[in-house]
Amino acid sequence: MKNFTLLFITIFLLVGCSSKDENENWFDSKEEAIKHGLKMEGVQDTNVLEEINIDGEAFLVFFNAASEDYVDLGIANIAYENKKYSWFRSKAFTKVNTSKNENAIEISWKVESKSGKKYTAYAGTLITDDAMKIQTEEGFITPIINKKLGIYYYLN
C-alpha cells in the first residue's frame, strides 16, 4: 500500500509540474492574442481603452462592465516570447467608483507581466475635466483620462 501511495504521489507531481497553463495560448500576431484574450474575458474590442508600452512590455487596459456607479477595469499583458504573443492577466478586474454622489476614490494595485516584471496601476473617479495630476511612486503625473466612463488611469 505504501508503494502504491508513493507511486500515485510521484505521478501526480510529475503530471502537475510538467503541464502548461491551460489558458495559455500563443499566437503569431499581437492582434490574434488580443482577439483571443478579449474573447476569453467576454468583452468586445470596443471595450479596449488603451495600449500602454513600458520597458518593452505591452499592456492593454480594458473594461468589462460599466454603470453610473462603477467601471470594472482590467489590465492584461500581451506577452512576447519566441516570436509569439500571448494574453496574460495577473489580477482580476478592479472596480473603479464613478459615482458623482460619492467622495472621489483613488485606488492602486500591483500588476505583473508574464516575464515577472512588477508595475503599479492607478485609477480613480474623474472629478473635473481640467488637467489633473495624481501622486504616484514616481511623483506627480498626468494620468490618462476617459471622460466617457468618468475615470482616469495610469500604469508605471
Salt bridges, closest charged atoms under 4 A:
GLU24 OE1 - LYS114 NZ 2.82
ASP28 OD1 - LYS84 NZ 2.43
GLU41 OE1 - ARG89 NH2 2.59
GLU51 OE2 - LYS30 NZ 2.74
GLU57 OE2 - LYS117 NZ 3.99
ASP72 OD1 - LYS95 NZ 3.29
GLU112 OE1 - LYS118 NZ 3.38
GLU137 OE2 - LYS110 NZ 3.19
